[in-house]
Amino acid sequence: MSKALKHYKEKVERILEKYEDSRNDDLVLLARYLSVFRQSLIHRDSSNRAYVYLDEMNARKMPPSQTLANNRKVIQNEEGKYLPTDEKVRKARRIKEENIRNAEWRETKAEIVKPAVEYCEHKLPRYAMCPDCERKKPQGITDTQANPYYPH
């Protein structure tokens, strides 16, 4: 891990430890980060509402929000620290993680269990009744058996 990323991780961990609401929402995490570590970027309007004025100079001082979110994920998912306090957030993140794991498993399974298809010299699936091939589908073989990619 680079020095800059480690620097962000330490700060994100301090925020997650001190402010429980930042554990549930990455936008709250960003707002807390700015209020704690980048106070010069926060301004107040006439009714005392906080805002961040982004010009080119201030935009360069903003922390990368994705870096903050990724550090939060590492701290919560891999290290098991400062987990979300909201049950809905915990459940939603658990579902997302399960969907990602299931998608990865399906991709792996698809690579392992590929149907064995023979091809003719014209690069068509065998028995596809290629007009240029003399090869014909043998008696008793259905289109689905002959060509697993046959449109049903």
C-alpha positions as CSV (number, residue, x, y, z in Angstrom):
1,M,0.0,0.0,0.0
2,S,1.4,3.4,-1.0
3,K,2.1,6.0,1.6
4,A,-0.7,8.3,0.4
5,L,-3.3,5.4,0.6
6,K,-2.1,4.4,4.0
7,H,-2.5,8.0,5.1
8,Y,-6.1,8.1,3.9
9,K,-6.8,4.7,5.6
10,E,-5.6,6.0,8.9
11,K,-7.8,9.1,8.7
12,V,-10.8,7.1,7.5
13,E,-10.4,4.7,10.4
14,R,-10.3,7.6,12.9
15,I,-13.5,9.0,11.4
16,L,-15.3,5.6,11.5
17,E,-14.2,5.2,15.1
18,K,-15.4,8.6,16.2
19,Y,-18.6,9.1,14.1
20,E,-20.9,6.1,13.9
21,D,-23.1,7.7,11.2
22,S,-20.1,7.7,8.8
23,R,-20.1,3.8,8.9
24,N,-23.4,3.6,7.1
25,D,-23.0,6.2,4.2
26,D,-20.1,7.1,2.1
27,L,-21.4,10.7,1.6
28,V,-21.5,11.2,5.3
29,L,-18.0,9.8,5.5
30,L,-16.8,12.4,2.9
31,A,-18.6,15.2,4.8
32,R,-17.0,14.1,8.1
33,Y,-13.6,13.8,6.4
34,L,-13.9,17.4,5.1
35,S,-15.1,18.8,8.4
36,V,-12.3,17.1,10.3
37,F,-9.3,17.2,8.0
38,R,-10.2,19.8,5.3
39,Q,-12.0,22.5,7.2
40,S,-10.6,25.2,4.8
41,L,-12.9,23.8,2.1
42,I,-16.1,24.3,4.1
43,H,-17.9,27.6,4.0
44,R,-21.1,28.9,5.6
45,D,-23.9,30.8,4.0
46,S,-26.0,33.5,5.7
47,S,-28.3,31.0,7.4
48,N,-25.2,29.1,8.7
49,R,-25.6,26.1,6.4
50,A,-22.3,24.4,5.4
51,Y,-21.3,24.0,1.8
52,V,-18.2,23.3,-0.2
53,Y,-17.4,25.8,-3.0
54,L,-15.6,23.9,-5.7
55,D,-13.4,25.9,-8.0
56,E,-10.4,24.5,-9.8
57,M,-8.1,25.2,-6.8
58,N,-10.5,23.6,-4.2
59,A,-11.3,20.6,-6.4
60,R,-7.6,19.7,-6.3
61,K,-7.7,19.7,-2.5
62,M,-10.7,17.4,-2.3
63,P,-10.0,13.8,-1.2
64,P,-10.9,11.2,-3.8
65,S,-14.3,10.0,-2.6
66,Q,-13.8,6.6,-4.1
67,T,-10.5,6.2,-2.2
68,L,-12.4,7.0,1.1
69,A,-15.1,4.5,0.2
70,N,-12.6,1.8,-0.7
71,N,-10.7,2.3,2.6
72,R,-14.0,2.1,4.4
73,K,-14.7,-1.2,2.7
74,V,-11.3,-2.6,3.6
75,I,-11.7,-1.6,7.2
76,Q,-15.2,-3.0,7.5
77,N,-15.1,-6.0,5.3
78,E,-11.5,-7.3,5.6
79,E,-10.6,-6.1,9.1
80,G,-14.1,-6.4,10.5
81,K,-13.8,-3.1,12.4
82,Y,-16.4,-0.3,12.8
83,L,-19.2,-2.2,11.0
84,P,-22.4,-0.4,9.9
85,T,-24.7,0.5,12.8
86,D,-27.9,0.4,10.6
87,E,-29.4,-3.0,10.0
88,K,-30.7,-2.1,6.6
89,V,-27.2,-1.0,5.4
90,R,-25.7,-4.2,6.8
91,K,-28.3,-6.3,5.0
92,A,-27.9,-4.4,1.7
93,R,-24.1,-4.7,1.8
94,R,-24.3,-8.4,2.6
95,I,-26.7,-8.9,-0.3
96,K,-24.4,-7.0,-2.7
97,E,-21.4,-9.1,-1.5
98,E,-23.3,-12.3,-2.0
99,N,-24.4,-11.2,-5.5
100,I,-20.8,-10.5,-6.4
101,R,-19.6,-13.8,-5.0
102,N,-22.4,-15.6,-6.9
103,A,-21.5,-13.8,-10.1
104,E,-17.9,-14.8,-9.8
105,W,-18.9,-18.4,-9.1
106,R,-21.2,-18.5,-12.1
107,E,-18.3,-17.2,-14.3
108,T,-16.0,-19.8,-12.9
109,K,-18.6,-22.5,-13.4
110,A,-19.2,-21.4,-17.0
111,E,-15.5,-21.7,-17.8
112,I,-15.3,-25.2,-16.3
113,V,-18.6,-26.6,-17.7
114,K,-18.5,-25.7,-21.4
115,P,-20.4,-27.9,-23.7
116,A,-18.2,-30.0,-26.0
117,V,-19.0,-28.9,-29.5
118,E,-17.4,-30.2,-32.6
119,Y,-17.0,-27.9,-35.6
120,C,-16.9,-28.6,-39.3
121,E,-14.2,-27.2,-41.6
122,H,-16.4,-24.1,-42.2
123,K,-16.3,-23.3,-38.4
124,L,-20.0,-24.2,-37.9
125,P,-21.1,-26.5,-35.2
126,R,-21.0,-30.1,-36.4
127,Y,-24.4,-31.4,-37.7
128,A,-25.6,-27.8,-38.3
129,M,-26.4,-28.8,-41.9
130,C,-23.7,-26.6,-43.4
131,P,-24.7,-26.1,-47.0
132,D,-21.0,-26.5,-48.1
133,C,-20.4,-29.7,-46.0
134,E,-21.4,-33.1,-47.1
135,R,-21.8,-34.1,-43.5
136,K,-25.4,-34.5,-42.5
137,K,-27.0,-35.0,-39.1
138,P,-27.2,-38.7,-38.3
139,Q,-30.6,-40.3,-37.8
140,G,-31.9,-40.2,-34.3
141,I,-30.0,-37.1,-33.1
142,T,-32.2,-34.1,-32.3
143,D,-31.2,-30.5,-33.2
144,T,-30.5,-29.8,-29.5
145,Q,-28.2,-32.8,-29.1
146,A,-26.4,-32.1,-32.3
147,N,-25.9,-28.4,-31.5
148,P,-26.2,-27.1,-27.9
149,Y,-26.3,-23.6,-29.3
150,Y,-29.3,-24.4,-31.5
151,P,-32.0,-21.7,-31.0
152,H,-35.1,-23.2,-29.3
